[in-house]
Amino acid sequence: MEADFWEKIDRGEGRVCVLGLGRSGLGAARLLLRRGVRVRALELRLSDEQRAAWQPLAAAGAELIEGPHPEEALADCDLLIRSPGVPGTAPILLAAQRREVPVRSELALAARTVTTPILAITGTNGKTTTTAWTAHILRRAGVPAVAAGNIGRSLADAVLGEAPGTIFVAEVSSFQLEDSPEFHPRAATILNITPDHIDRHGSLAAYSAAKWNIAARQEPGDLLVLGPGLQVPGGATAQARVLRCEPNGSQDHDVLYVKDGWVHRRTGPTDQSWIRAEEFSLPGPHNLVNGMVAVGLASALVTEPGRLTAGLRDFGGLPHRLEEVGRLGGVRLINDSKSTNVDSLRVALQSYAEPIILIAGGRDKGGPFEELAGLAAARVRRLVAIGEAAERIRSAWPGVPSERAEDLEAALDRALAAAGKTAVVLLSPGCASFDMFRNYEERGDVFRALVQARVAAVTPARAGEGR
């Protein structure tokens, strides 16, 4: 049953408690205030950046409780919006359960205000690139589309800032999907599911179930795009039409696949060649899948293949994802800070032919680093380990020469010392960043700045040698 609390909020009435003032929490508060709903926010401690963002909301009448979250804060609330980073064991959430205060995500709140079709992307790896690529393909096809959600701009803020008629392409996480039972995307994808966030979900099965929630409210007229090898698990609901992306081929009746270097789409008895795989703008087998999924999603709104291929050819990629940030002679320096789990680290190690000097480590999320021992022994000349997981990774790869560095700057210096004349110095942590940085973006930005400083330090000397 559609809960009465949504009807009340849709009318611009009642009070909502917003738990956590990160990007999604601030976006939710802004959207609620714009709709006339009273807001009470809970945050343990505001950063300077958060405090500055909060001031206009306070001026608009929002209430803030900073510090420990008292149960009494829920007394007159019709709904609690949980920021994705707040675990389900938080006492205030247990109190909400006792008081029967419903808990939802900012995604669920924002999606209710969208009148155009939503395209939604989830998966363990590749979802940010695929989200941005899908929006780019649609824009190149003449469709007004923006990327939002977990990609950096909350869906709530995107809804507030974009013109009517905009198509929203949303990256959504398992954390958000746990609290979004009403979420109904017109087209959705699950790119892949590999072990991640086990510390939060408790098991791979629970993590997978959260991901499959993306399709739970879809209907037969909707589209569900599945990455290679994915099958609907027992107990999951998937009524939408399924389009599979299988680069190596498939016997399914609705599938994107590669044959003789061309990406084909088979729909029943019809088989069309769309674009040569080598024309995709981003390299690597993982980006072949990302691009195929992106164009498959976009086809839910644009049915003519010829309008979709331009965006596959000229998409420029995103920072922190195998981003080359500098060269020192024959040494390439790569920022892959978005690598926050073991599977994304695997992809990075498979992407280069040169010997790799790897900087890895951070906050361990329970990933199986041992599974990469053989690949690491074959590809990694030296491991420079950082952060809380440093010794765990070193012990998981006994065949890889390794050392530990106290911070990212020291790690870069040690990696360059080990690189020799030809190598790839690769920051691909395989871990979360929160032991040393606010997020993976800050980690990658710091690495890029460190690299650029070292490149700048040697460039004038080399220029002078040529005179």
VODRENGU-580850 format. One record per residue (C-alpha): residue in three letters; x negated, y, z. Coordinates in steps of 0.5 Angstrom, whole numbers, plus 500, padded with zeros to 3 digits. Each point is the difference from the previous one (the first is absolute). Layout:
% residues N
alaXYZ...
//
This chain:
% residues 467
met500500500glu497507498ala499503507asp504506503phe494503501trp498501493glu507503499lys499505505ile493502498asp502501493arg505505502gly495504504glu502498507gly496497506arg493499502val495496498cys493498504val494500495leu495496503gly493502498leu498506496gly496498494arg501501493ser507496500gly502503507leu499507498gly504499493ala505496504ala501506505arg500505494leu505496496leu505500506leu499507502arg502502493arg506496500gly502503507val499494505arg496501506val493498501arg497497506ala493498499leu495496504glu492500499leu495498505arg495506498leu501504495ser493502495asp499507498glu503498493gln506497503arg501506505ala500505494ala505496496trp504499506gln501508501pro505501494leu504494503ala500503507ala502507497ala506496497gly502497506ala497493501glu498498507leu493497501ile498495506glu493500500gly497494504pro503494503his506498497pro506500505glu506495499glu504506502ala498503493leu505495497ala506502504asp504504495cys497498494asp503496494leu494498496leu493499501ile495501494arg494496502ser493502496pro497494497gly494500505val504498506pro500493502gly507497502thr497498507ala500508501pro504501507ile504505497leu502495494leu502495505ala504505504ala504502493gln502493500arg502499507arg504507499glu503497493val497506496pro499498493val493501497arg498501493ser494503496glu499507497leu501496493ala507497502leu502507502ala497504493ala503495496arg507501502thr499507497val497498493thr506500495thr495498494pro497492499ile494499505leu495495498ala496497505ile493497501thr498495505gly494495501thr494499504asn495503494gly501505494lys506503503thr498507500thr496500493thr507496497thr504506503ala496505497trp500497494thr507498499ala502508501his495502495ile502495495leu507503501arg498507500arg496498493ala507497498gly504507501val503498507pro499505506ala497495505val495501506ala497495504ala501500508gly501496506asn494496503ile495503494gly499507505arg507504499ser506498504leu506498496ala504505504asp495506498ala500498493val508500500leu500507504gly495502494glu502498494ala505502495pro507496499gly499495495thr493498502ile498492500phe497498506val495495500ala498497507glu495496503val503497506ser496496506ser502494503phe501504507gln505505496leu504494497glu501497507asp504506502ser504501493pro505495500glu504504495phe495502495his502499493pro495501495arg503500492ala493496499ala495497504thr494497500ile496495505leu493500497asn496495504ile501497507thr493498504pro498500507asp501507503his502504506ile501493504asp498504506arg507504499his504494497gly497494504ser500496494leu500499493ala507498499ala503506504tyr495505496ser503496493ala507501503ala499507501lys498501493trp506496497asn505505504ile498505494ala505495495ala505499506arg505505498gln499500492glu506497496pro500496493gly499507496asp494502503leu493498499leu495496504val493500497leu495494503gly493500500pro496494498gly502493503leu505503505gln506496501val507502504pro498497507gly506496503gly504504504ala499506496thr505504496ala499502493gln506501496ala497505495arg497498493val493497500leu495502496arg493497501cys493502498glu496494499pro494503496asn498492498gly507498498ser506498502gln506496498asp505504503his505504496asp499507502val492501501leu494504498tyr494497498val494500496lys499496493asp494501496gly498507503trp507503500val505501505his507497498arg507500503arg504494499thr507501502gly504493498pro499499493thr497507498asp492501501gln497506499ser493503500trp499506503ile493502501arg493498500ala497498507glu494503498glu503507500phe502500507ser497506503leu497497506pro496494500gly500493503pro505494501his503503506asn502507496leu502496494val506497505asn501507503gly501503493met505494498val504501506ala500507499val503500493gly504494502leu503505506ala501506495ser504496495ala505500505leu502507498val496500493thr502494495glu496502494pro493497501gly497506495arg501505505leu497496506thr493499497ala497507500gly500500508leu496493500arg495503496asp498507503phe502499508gly494502503gly500496507leu499502507pro495502505his497495505arg502494495leu493498497glu499507499glu493502497val497506504gly493500498arg494497497leu493500502gly496497494gly502494499val504499506arg508501500leu503502506ile508498501asn505503505asp505494501ser502502507lys507498498ser498493501thr503499507asn501492500val496494497asp504499494ser498507498leu493499501arg500494496val502504494ala495505501leu494495500gln503497494ser500506496tyr492501499ala495496497glu494504503pro498498507ile504503505ile497503507leu507500504ile502505505ala506496504gly503500507gly505504504arg506498504asp501492499lys507499498gly499492501gly498499493pro497493498phe493503498glu497493500glu504499493leu495505497ala494497502gly498496493leu502506496ala496505505ala494495499ala500501493arg502507499val497504506arg492501500arg501503507leu506502505val500506505ala505499505ile503505504gly506501505glu503495505ala500495495ala493500498glu498494504arg506496497ile498501493arg493499501ser501493503ala506498495trp494501494pro494496503gly497500493val500508499pro494504503ser503505504glu499505505arg504505504ala501507500glu503505505asp504504496leu501502492glu494504499ala495495503ala504495496leu499504493asp492501502arg499493501ala504498494leu496504496ala494498503ala502493498ala502502493gly494500496lys500502493thr507497497ala506498505val507502502val500503507leu507499502leu504502505ser506495501pro501499507gly506495500cys502503507ala504505502ser497507502phe503502506asp494498505met496506496phe504504496arg507502500asn502497494tyr497496494glu500507496glu496503505arg495495500gly499500492asp500508500val494499505phe497495496arg501504494ala497506503leu494496503val498498493gln501506496ala495504505arg495494499val501501492ala499508501ala494499504val496496494thr503504494pro496506500ala494496501arg501496494ala502506496gly494503502glu496494497gly502501493arg498507499
//
